[in-house]
Amino acid sequence: MEYEALASPLLSMRPPLATATNSFRKEFLIGEGGFGRVYKGKLEKTGQVVAVKQFDRNGLQGNREFLVEIFMLSSLHHPNLVNLIGYCLDGDQRLLVNEYMPLGSLEDHLLDVAPEQQPLDWNSRIRIALEAAKGLEYLHEMANPPVIYRDFKSSNILLNGDYDAKLSDFGLAKLGSVGDTQNASSRVVGTYGYCAPEYHKTGHLTVKSDVYSFGVVLLELITGKRVIDTTRPSHEQNLVTWAQPIFREPNRFPELADPLLGGEFSEKSLNQVVAVAAMCLQEEPIVRPLISDVVTALSFMSPKSTGPPPGLSDTVLNHFQPRSGKIETVVGQDMLQCKSASKDMYLPC
């Protein structure tokens, strides 16, 4: 079985993918989803370990997702996006060859953690959130035209051996328009619980739909809880619905913290991250921040941050007006202030 290796120009290479994955045997299966399976493999010629995504042979939707992923990942390149190595079209066989991410997905390390498994610490969670946000920022504000991801969730955030986060699964991605103009979609796709309310109800989406989904994942990182969990009491089964009353009472923010963290985080940092999640989860898309605003805020909170940028005044160290004109962020020595059209939000530094 041959595959095309993506390069510039496009080159034809012929290592058999069936051999690379040991004929797609079950013991090499590392993931399964709505459109097919993912196998761990090794390319004979280079010895590179890869992830081979085998699409469902039946149905037009799997074929559509395959073509969209090739189009997206062959033209989009960023450290926080999974790298596409090649693809295969052989009869009814549809395969994508991606870089292998040995630590699996964020979901594997965050939700339903086994007793013997080391949970992610607070600093790692902030760093993963920041890197995932940078991936979205590239799609929304650097890709031309912009790309709306449409399926941002913890199982689509993959981790390499250093816990660096990369976005994967671009089969549902959609080319967007510049600005906040609604982009009509013929049908609602994505994962229930992560979809923005306006998209779920009307089928209209913008980059702000992805920002809402980011807020859901950020809430998962804070709480260690699934977005939908029918095993919890009825008022806690929907994570966002459960958290929204707490967002309005800062003294209750510690109730949101994942018990597996064992209290190993600063209250100040928790308050900041919860405030960012709350802004992303605003009901009205117009008052949600742009993802670049989120990147700025999380960069300031990240454990790798050395503090506010040098060379700026002590009173206002960084001030910018995003393109949306709806969110204004001010970073000072003692306060990170986020102003929206409806209210001001202050994050203690």
Secondary structure, DSSP 8 states (H G I E B T S, - for coil): --EEE--SS-EEE---HHHHTTTT-GGGEEEEETTEEEEEEE-TTT--EEEEEEE-SSSHHHHHHHHHHHHHHHH---TTB--EEEEEEETTEEEEEEE--TT-BHHHHHSS--TTS----HHHHHHHHHHHHHHHHIIIIISSS-EE-S---GGGEEE-TT--EEE---TT-EE--SSS--EE-SS--S-TTTS-HHHHHHSEE-HHHHHHHHHHHHHHHHH---SB-TTS-GGGSBHHHHHHHHHT-GGGGGGGS-GGGTT-S-HHHHHHHHHHHHHHT-SSGGGS--HHHHHHHHHHHSTT--SS-TTS-SS-SEEE--TTSS-EEEE-SSEEEEE-SS-EEEEE-
